[in-house]
Structure formats: structure tokens, C-alpha cells
């Protein structure tokens, strides 16, 4: 087995454990039920998005998009469906995210698909703690094993920030490649 394939397999097995240990509840109380973690996001949002064109290459070239994000509750809050539709100088991005809550692990899996690819990418897995959501996975970029971190922060009733970052060094350093700020439409 090639070393990069072995690293990817090991990383895939370890990412849920890393995410769990980074957000583990150290008290003796029962884990918090996070099934309602995304209730704040149900509705339609104006999305301002920046995307790094060439991640992990040393390039700092970004493109910007504007559009909407619509979030619908599914399974009485145990899942939700996100539709992203943004346009900019680099074209259009139509994305779909199915977020599923696991009541045993008390974690969410965020499963994303871009219409141009027509397939789900490996899900990021994690949870919310102190008003911040952190989700991780292992993936590949240009045939190279990387880690992915997706963070939801600065969450209010009317706005939120989303940032995806890649790491090529096992999580020692992170490079943002997708930054979105959503503002709720009335």
C-alpha cells in the first residue's frame, strides 16, 4: 500500500476520534443533546463567499461570490438540508449539504456535494461547543492526503461565519480556503 493511501486510511479512522477528543466533555455529566444545534440556521440567508483558487500552493488568489443559502429542517431537527447558490467572476457554485445528527455520538456529519461534481465529498464530523461548531475529516487534494476543518462561529440570530481550512501537515497549521458570512433575510 502506498504511504499516502495508508496515511489517508489512518487519518480517516482517526479524525472522528480527534474531533471527539478536542471537544470532549471532561465532566462526569451526560453528553449534551445537540440535535437542536442548527435550529438557529433554518431559513434563507444572503451569502458573501470568498474561495481561495489554489489551496496549499502558496497562492493567495481569492475569488468572491454572492448569493443565497437556504436551510430546511428535516426529521424534526435530526437533520437539515442546505442549498447554496452563489455567483461571481469565477462562475457559479451550487452546493448541497445534508447534515445528519448521530444521537449516540452526539455529533453531526456534514455531507457536501457541488452540483458540478455530482457526488458527496467525505463528510466532516464534529459538534458545537460554547456556540462554535468544529467539524473535521481526512481527504485528498491533488493526490495528497490532507486534513479538513470546517468551523462555524460568530453565530447570532441574524448572522454567522463559516470557514473551511486545509492542513497538509497533520493539523499543525491550517490554511483557510473558503470563508462565508451569512446574513439572515427577513
C-alpha positions, 0 to 999 in steps of 0.5 A: 500500500502506498504511504499516502493511501495508508496515511489517508486510511489512518487519518480517516479512522482517526479524525472522528476520534480527534474531533471527539477528543478536542471537544470532549466533555471532561465532566462526569455529566451526560453528553449534551443533546445537540440535535437542536444545534442548527435550529438557529440556521433554518431559513434563507440567508444572503451569502458573501463567499470568498474561495481561495483558487489554489489551496496549499500552493502558496497562492493567495488568489481569492475569488468572491461570490454572492448569493443565497443559502437556504436551510430546511429542517428535516426529521424534526431537527435530526437533520437539515438540508442546505442549498447554496447558490452563489455567483461571481467572476469565477462562475457559479457554485451550487452546493448541497449539504445534508447534515445528519445528527448521530444521537449516540455520538452526539455529533453531526456529519456534514455531507457536501456535494457541488452540483458540478461534481455530482457526488458527496465529498467525505463528510466532516464530523464534529459538534458545537461547543460554547456556540462554535461548531468544529467539524473535521475529516481526512481527504485528498487534494491533488493526490495528497492526503490532507486534513479538513476543518470546517468551523462555524462561529460568530453565530447570532440570530441574524448572522454567522461565519463559516470557514473551511481550512486545509492542513497538509501537515497533520493539523499543525497549521491550517490554511483557510480556503473558503470563508462565508458570512451569512446574513439572515433575510427577513 
